[in-house]
Amino acid sequence: MIKIIISLFFIAFSTKAETIKVHVPGMVCQMCVQGMQKQFKSAVNDAETDVQVDLDEKIVTLKTKVPITDDDIKKRVQNAGYNAKRIIRIDKLPTIKAKEVKSLKSEKVKIKKNKQ
Amino acid sequence: MPTLLLAHPVIYKDGWVYWGSFGPDMNTQRVSYTLHPKFSLEANTSWYQNNDEYRDYMLGANYLVKRWLNGDSQGNIYASYHAGYFKDLDTDGFAQHLMLMGDWESRSLYTAGSVMSFLYNDKEEFKYSYRFGFAPFVAGMNTIQNWLILKLDYFEAQNKKILVTPMMRFFYKNVLWEMGANTQGDYFLTLMIHY
């Protein structure tokens, strides 16, 4: 019983949603969009809203419902007929806290004053 | 045989395509399934009134020979082989289609060319097609993309001259439709749905 509870606890925390941006050169048309949505369908809640393709920037933005490895992302992009060049996990980017922003701003003011 | 559309014969893994082209004296329909991002299986049927009421039923495969992925564009070379049964006013029997096709497209320009060989009833006929198109505006993910295309076809068995067909293409999500009329006044409508 304890094992089951621990497993459920582990699953609950491991299925955290994540935002991932993937750079995919060569995407030019609506068919690329459909291909990406189809390949990532099982990793998101709703393919139409959670798989966004920016054809100008060649970026696929995923809001996943389950953890997905870089290798899995690369494989799915290949199945769509393309190659993933760069994968960025937005939620894992270092965040700047409000305090740090304040201190950076004051630093900037100091530099300005010193220049004057 | 006035119109054989040039559209990606291999799409994404597990992708289905229905494609139909209809005119007053011809129609072609095909269904394909992409097993692998480089390979698809296809069933198709064609009817051409002006070619002794030619009708065929074919099964075959399409192969993505090479794809170039550049920053803002892509190029592809495809090869296809289809075989099956044909009948016309005089005879019936085994028929084969061989096709080699190349395309290049960006978000605002598109060009494609193909050569297709029809082998049936001890005859071998070749058809050459070329297309050039441009998009008057670049549409986003959820808007209709419009293309203006000029198509050239040369099929010696049918016409001794090059047929010029101005046409329009619309692409919205997984549905593509085209319409045009050539210099002889033959019009056609095409519908493609991929899933």
Interface residues (C-beta under 8 A of the other chain):
Chain A: P25 G26 M27 V28 C29 Q30 M31 V33 Q34 G35 K38 Q39 Q52 V53 D54 L55 D56 K58 Q78 N79 A80 G81 Y82 N83
Chain B: H8 V10 I11 Y12 K13 D14 G15 P37 L64 R67 W68 L69 N70 G71 D72 S73 Q74 E105 S106 R107 V138 G140 M141 Q145 F171 Y172 K173 N174 L176 H194 Y195
